[in-house]
Amino acid sequence: MSTGSGADSAPAPTTPNPIEQTEQPRTSMFSSLRIRNYRLFATGQVVSNTGTWMQRIAQDWLVLTLTGSSTAVGITTALQFLPMLLFGLYGGVIADRCNKRTLLLGTQAAMGLTGLALAALTLSGQVQVWHVYATAFVLGLVTVVDNPARQSFVHEMVGPDQLRNAVSLNSANFQSARLVGPAVAGVLITAVGSGYAFLLNGLSFIAPITGLLLMRTADLHKAERTPRGKGQLREGLRYVAGKPELIWPIVLVGFIGTFGFNFPIWLSAFADDVYHAGAGTYGLLNTLMAAGSLIGALLAARRGTSRMRLLVAAAVLFGVLEIVAAFAPTFWIFAVLLVPIGMCGLTVNVTANSSIQMTTDPAMRGRVMALFMMVFVGGTPLGAPLVGWVTDTYGARVGFAAGGAVAALAAVGVGAMLARAGGLRVKIDLRPGHPHVTFVPREKLATAA
């Protein structure tokens, strides 16, 4: 890990073996929850995350109801993540310069207000699709700062020893809310309409704001703030470009986030067009995927490593499972396959997130995590309208399969680049009781031959 953060500091060229990097002692599944500040943070997040998932389901269904178009759902998703694509790196610069707790107090309050605004429009009967588009775009602007600040603030709460565990538990927290939020949203939409889901989401942000206010600032592992200066954005990009163990995982999650994670489009289309069901079924499909994601997050919390080979393997399997699910002959086969898809997708996200954070200089963490989030969710404005168009034109099955194919091919390509950067080659051994596919140094493979 580099210790310098100045613009003239030379980045380390590469690590000896990026495929095998980032190993830590095994920890208990919930070890980071022993830290009071992180407990407050996690408690507040599970409440607001539940509200966020309620709003996501209600928002997608509202747009589909108003327009009858999967493309319109894709446009909504794109507008929510377009600011991350345009301004995401600047959000990282802000996060590195400012007090992250103070930033989060402001961003969480702003997110709550967007939910309340959409609730007022919907409950008054005045909502139009452009209102949803505008609210999604404003929420995306707030997320530009919130995401890198929140990601890098985890290190300040728990320190380096518990970072990987806390990143995994953050994902488990998010997926636990994803289990509850869609189910509650489905009931609310059916019973009283989308407006009350938006209202509860707006009110849910009281919880994380309270948690941030109750934190003991003396217990934080405060990172040195980066002073204001020129060239800090370029400095962050040069830093990432000089490290294969950073740039290639970011490239991979960019492809998967752009083409493989368009579930609001696909699941709403499968529920409506393929299975001719309602909001309750859409909520059920999201819940099943969340169950798989939660299992994946809890398994990640127990793992003592964040290996690149795990990242690549999970990404390949994620893409293959999407293709298989796209052509599932019955509803229940499709629904059950969403569980392992959720597990693999979450494994990709957590493994990439934790390995990148633990490899990055603390002074660069905001900018690096901003780039990570920019390509992961900021690629959606590019992918979502295209995926929505393919889904509308060729059907939900073709759209889902195409996204899976892109994810799988990207994983194979990134795996090859990481192996090359680490001086490794693939060794295939079909003997029983032996690992069938392993990475070994080129010299060792040549000697064996």
Secondary structure, 3 states (H helix, E strand, C coil): CCCCCCCCCCCCCCCCCHHHCCECCCCCCCHHHHCHHHHHHHHHHHHHHHHHHHHHHHHHHHHHHHHCCHHHHHHHHHHHHHHHHHHHHHHHHHHHHCCHHHHHHHHHHHHHHHHHHHHHHHHCCCCCHHHHHHHHHHHHHHHHHHHHHHHHHHHHHHCHHHHHHHHHHHHHHHHHHHHHHHHHHHHHHHHCCCHHHHHHHHHHCHHHHHHHHHCCHHHCCCCCCCCCCCCHHHHHHHHHHCCHHHHHHHHHHHHHHHHHCCHHHHHHHHHHHHCCCCHHHHHHHHHHHHHHHHHHHHHHHHCCECCHHHHHHHHHHHHHHHHHHHCCCCHHHHHHHHHHHHHHHHHHHHHHHHHHHHHCCHHHHHHHHHHHHHHHHCCHHHHHHHHHHHHHHHCHHHHHHHHHHHHHHHHHHHHHHHHHHCCEEEEECCCCCCCCEEEEEHHHHHHHC
